[in-house]
Amino acid sequence: MSTYLSQVWVIVWKDLVLEMRSRERIAAMGAFAVLAGVLFNFSIDTTTTRPQDVASGLIWMTLIFGGLLGVGRTFHLEAQDGALQGVLMSPAPKDAVFLAKTAANFVLLYVVSLLVLGVFGLFFGLDLGPNLGWVVVVLGLGALGFVALGTLFAAVSTGTNMGETLLPVLVFPLLVPMVIYGVGTTTRLINGRPFDEVEGNVRMLGAFALAAVAAGAVLFRYVVED
Amino acid sequence: MSTAGMRRGGTTLTLLGLLGLIALYWMAFFWVPTEVNQGVVQRIFYIHVPAAWTSFLAIGFAALASGMYLWLRDERLDRAALCAVEGGLIFATLVLTTGPLWGKIAWGTYWTWEPRLTLTLLLWFIFIGYFMVRNATEDPEKGKRFAAVVAIVGAIDIPFIHLSVVWFRSLHPEPVVARPDGPTLPGDMLVTLLFGVLVFTVLFFGLFLFRYAVEGLRAEADLRARSAA
């Protein structure tokens, strides 16, 4: 067990160090998120719509589009010079590789989603009050489900000749539960409703994330085998 | 089963299915009484619901065959999954055309984000994704594995999508057959519906066997072409 965890950790650490040095994906995702917030601001006519009413939907859509940007490139760097083969041939089992890739993506996306929350909160004048903690948890659960599916299908789309353009076609239909529960929960929390009202949704979001991680861990080996 | 046996089975089942379809149309149009509230338009129900049942049967079947394929690596299992997805795509398209036709009259709009309609639309997109992945690889073996993963994840996701879209909104008539307190549908209508489900299932497997035999022949032809070259 401890060797398994240390194998996972080594790959997570490698990916995060790479990202810290190149800042390639986090910069793209972060810039995308902030700029999307600016554009969304102009896409709302404040004389007809209250920004608070639509903010949570925009936060989640930004998360998904920004997430695709970063997650789609999970295997990009390694696929270029065949380094992925090295990772796959290491003694770490394939599911450990998947969990590590998912964990590293999760860290990236979670940082970006907190940035999105902060930026959109500022731009749209959101007052989260006591629900802030729960919104942060809900975003985390959503991000986990997203990166699990995203990482699995990033491996698939990297292996095709359509590349990243295939990723949204495969992932968007599957993400519907995450969007519905995520947006539903966040909208209510932003509007100051008590947590009890959305507890069931948060559980479903957690169940979705767990199922996505488990399915990815089992199926990843069939995607990357040669 | 040999390819010839497969073709015989496919022919028999398809013919049975087509004959059943004629009977089903007769029942739906002439035999079954008109529903009081909705009127004649309700008769599309006997096509719509069996088609929906068949498309969900198809994704389940495809996911099962795909899982077995990843495990046993038998080409026949992959072919079975492919043929099931093709059949599922056709029946899901049928659901997505009959649903809005009925909806325009009953709800006054062609499309609404009604849970079961939404679920079928997403299932349709999952089927499309299956074909896109399959055809987007240079190495066909890779395409088969990728497509299998799409089918399996799709089937796992279906219950989640179902729960979430139900929570999101519900306009669709409530289930009238699969209810904890027994069916509420009057006898004649229930008989017609169940007959419809039977006919569509038989037709699905008939078409499935046909397609499966064709895929088998194609694989054989490929093999011969390669050994001749």
Interface residues (C-beta under 8 A of the other chain):
Chain A: L149 L152 V156 G159 T160 N161 M162 L166 V169 L170 F172 P173 L174 V176 P177 I180 Y181 G184 N201 M204 A207 F208 A211 A215 L219 Y222 V223 E225
Chain B: L70 T118 L122 F125 I126 I128 G129 M132 V133 A136 T137 E138 K142 G143 R145 F146 A148 V149 V150 I152 V153 G154 I156 D157 F160 I161 L163 S164 V165 W167 F168
